[in-house]
Each structure stands twice: as structure tokens, then as C-alpha cells.
Amino acid sequence: MYQEIILDHYKNPHHKGLREPYDVEVHHVNPTCGDEVTLRVKVVDGVVEDVSYDGQGCSISQASTSVMTDLVIGKAVDEAMSTGEAFLELMQSRGQLEPDEDVLEDGIAFAGVSRYPARVKCALLGWMAWKDATAQAVATTGEGSA
Amino acid sequence: MSTLLAATTYDVAAVRADFPVLGREIGGKPLVYLDNASSAHKPRQVLDAERAFVEQHYSNVHRGVHTLSQEATDAYEASRERVARFLHAPDAHEVVFTKNATEAYNLVAYSFGNAAAGSRFALGPGDEVCVTEMEHHSNLVPWQMLCERTGATLRWIPLTDDGRLDLADLESLVNERTKLLAFVHVSNILGTENPVDVLVARARQVGALTLLDGAQSAPHQPVDVTALGVDFFVLTGHKMLAPSGVGVLWGRRELLDAMPPFMGGGSMIEVVRMTGSTYAPAPERFEAGTPVISQAVALAAACDYLDGVGLDRIAAHEHALTGRLLDGVRDLPGVSVIGPDTLEKRGAAVSFAIDGVHPHDVGQSLDELGIAVRVGHHCAAPVCRRYGVPATTRASSYLYNTEAEIDVLLEGIVTVQRFWGR
């Protein structure tokens, strides 16, 4: 489960730390283990301009959030959302899916995590927070591509 | 010394032989099961007793005149008597079967909530319920909900830095307005054994009722509810070698007979008319619907098993294991115990933190070594908040664990540190 990529992101997380400016800030928790993330999203012209976050949690939740920021920042909201769907599908695959590196990049390292259902929610914590914040940002600011 | 004593008088190999699962391997490594505070394994004797009952004597209880119905009723009621003996309760009518400990707390909370204004159980604005900061959510949230419904105030006894109750303000926290003091006997997350005598004495001074959460004490040490002097005592079967699905509320008969019902339905009634109903006396009053029949029979078998081995001997054995673990952890740099780090007034659950490694990662890495521990907030999130940790890793031993297993855990902790420290 603990791939080098995961350990690297855990020890040296990308885009960590809360930044200005932002449209929406959300706070998500994993009630069964106490992991939490505070996450901010800035959307400009339908593009995910910035995602910043702070939180505490296990290596899986922290590394997954770091990988997520790499994958969504700079992408159109629609495209980033479908990347999120691809990651969700991978995490629900119970190890039965061959991930597409072109789509998920470092996210493919989490394929092994999908075999541990108890840890899947860890890997999804940051993604769910981002999805929630981005949907709110699109709704409240009228931003987004559609 | 205590280790030697336990080793010479306690045949842990014979105990282990009764638990089939202990022969399992996890990822090619022998299972080291140290998650007993969460749930314990079942010996063959308990499984055999439940199976024999279901295969030969099963029927619904308190409902028929046929032979099986009578046999099942007899077995169910004999189980009630067995649990009463296990708790040294004076009267089997004081034993109410529930589905688990959580239902038992809710039973009392909802019963109090249903009490008519002016009754000794009724709460309202100005009344208080007192708990402790180390409660399991199951003995906390029902009281929060009761206070919300009634306008009563919830107060709590805080914790000291070393994981004990801070009793400095006990007299103001438990006062003339306090209707109930509900507290845990042995903490599931800290391992602390609380001074029941001190708390009960204060509650009696002010006329408050007492409820003791025995989920982590009844499986591990002799319990005498009369000697403890509490008004209610709660245990759950699955932590004491019985199947999941059965728990117990023990309450003084005079109280149970005066308390209003919790759930309505079959079995709990006396006379039912379309215009209204009257209720059966305790314990039936609190056992609406078909109860947990075969699980109660299995719980009685678990009581037989525990009393057969001897709860005082089980307690001594666990004490030795806990001492070995605490000593070993003390020698490991970067590992700290959350809770009392001495054996004094302490149960077998030991929570610890490894610097720089999240408990989930600790638990996952230990699993790769065949070691089962619990990670998380252990349904006691306020305790984690109090000690500034998001979660803990908890090892909790029981009657079938060995010194060698404690050593495997201690070596495992070093392996975890090495992996995550690179």
C-alpha cells in the first residue's frame, strides 16, 4: 500500500498551507478516525485557479490531498471534476482496475489502497472537500465552464 | 514478580486452545490479537452452548405452552439468573437484556425522559446530569440528548494530564441539582480505573442516582454491583466472550419497577386496550418485542467460562501483560502513553502515540506484521481533544494474550518507527 509516491507526497506535500484569495472554504472530517482538512478553492473563468489546504491525518489522506492539488489546479472545472470521478472509480475498484496514468498521474499510486476498504475514505477526504468547495464556488460566483 | 506469579498459576496455553481464531495467520504471520477492548473472541464452549440451544431447544420465549417454548423460556431466564450471579446481584429481576451497552444507556435516558413531571426520574431546567470527560460516546451522547430534550444541564468531571479524573471540583460538579452521575468504571481509551467509591459517596450525599459503565470492567475483573454501591451497571456481551447482539442493564429493582418504559411493544405489557395500556414489571417492562434469546444463552456460557478461569486470575494475568507493555513502551524513544503509565488502578487498554506517525499508518503497518490493534478516537473523541491528538493507537490484551505477543508488539513498534522514519 505504501508506495514511494505516496510517502513522497506525505513527507513533502504540494500546495499545502491556506492561501488568499479564495472563493469558498470548507472543512471536512472523517468521523471514524478524526482526520480533517480545511480547504480553499479559487475559480476564475471556469478554471481552478488555486486550491490550498491545511489539515491533519494519516499518510494516505495527506498524500492523496497533495496529489489532488497537482491534478486539479490549472484545469477547467469540468475536466478536474472528471479527473475526480476517475479517482473515485479507482478507489471503489477493490484493486480490480488498471489506472490510467495519463489521467491520474501520481494518483495511480493509490490503486493499492483500493484493496483496503477501511482506508478508501482516507484517500477520498481531500477530494470530497475539493469537490464540495468547487461546486459551491461555481454556484455562488457563477463561475464554471457551463 | 507479578509476572512470575501469573505465569506459574495461569495456563494461558490451555485458554488459547479454546479459541479457534487464535490459530490464524495474517499475511503469513501468526495473529496477535490486541484489539480486545473493541471486541473479544469467543471460546468453543460459548459457541457450542449457543449452537446446542438453537439446535435442540429454540423457540420464542414467554409466548407459548408447547415444550420448546417452555425450554427456551427456561434457558433464557436461567441466563438472566446466571448474569445476576456473575454480577453478584441480589435479584435476577434486576437484569435487563438489551442488544448492547449503547441500548442500555439509551434505555435509562429515554425512560427518564418519559417520566411524568414531579417523578424522581423526571428532569427539567435546573436539573443536572454529570458525566466525565473520559466517557465513551455511548455514555455521553444519550445524556446530551436527554439534556437537550428536557432543558437539564450536562456537566462533566475533567481529566488530569496523566489520564485520571480531576476530582478537585467534584463537590460543585456533583451537587444538589444533580439527578444522575453516569461514569465509566474502566476507560476504553485511557485504561484508567476510576474511584467508584469516591464518586458514589458524593452522589449519595446529594441524592443523585449513579450509573456505572462496566463495558471494560466486567470482562476483566470481578464485579459486585452491591459492593460497588451503584444504582445501574451496564455491560456488553461481545467484549466478554459472548456474541455481539446482547448487552445488560442491571438496575436496583426498586428503581426499575418505578421507571417508565423505554420502548413499547409485545412482552412489555400487562393489559392492552385500544384506549391505553399498562406495563409489566421489570425486567419485562424493558424488553419489548422478541428479545435476544440465543445470544443471552451464549452470554450465560461466557459467564461460566470467565468464572471457570477465574476473573481474579484473569485480572492478574492481564495486569502482568499491561506492566510488560508499559515497561517496554517506556524504553522506546519517540513513543508515549496517553493515559496512566503506571499499573496502579489501571485496566488492560493502553493507548499510545508514535512521534511523527499517524495512528492509521501505525495500525496498517502493524497489520502487515499480523498484529491487530485499534486506531482512531475509540468513540471517545473528547479524550483525544483533551490530550491534543487526532487519534491514538490502542493495544488491549485479554485472558488469551501472552507475554510473547506483547514482545511482538513492542518489536513491531520499532519496525513501524524504522519504516516511517526513513
Chai-1 contact restraints between the chains, C-beta under 6 A:
chainA,res_idxA,chainB,res_idxB,connection_type,confidence,min_distance_angstrom,max_distance_angstrom,comment,restraint_id
A,C33,B,H360,contact,1.0,0.0,6.0,A-B,restraint_1
A,C33,B,G376,contact,1.0,0.0,6.0,A-B,restraint_2
A,C33,B,A391,contact,1.0,0.0,6.0,A-B,restraint_3
A,G34,B,H377,contact,1.0,0.0,6.0,A-B,restraint_4
A,G34,B,P390,contact,1.0,0.0,6.0,A-B,restraint_5
A,G34,B,A391,contact,1.0,0.0,6.0,A-B,restraint_6
A,Q56,B,P390,contact,1.0,0.0,6.0,A-B,restraint_7
A,C58,B,H358,contact,1.0,0.0,6.0,A-B,restraint_8
A,C58,B,H360,contact,1.0,0.0,6.0,A-B,restraint_9
A,C58,B,D361,contact,1.0,0.0,6.0,A-B,restraint_10
A,S59,B,D361,contact,1.0,0.0,6.0,A-B,restraint_11
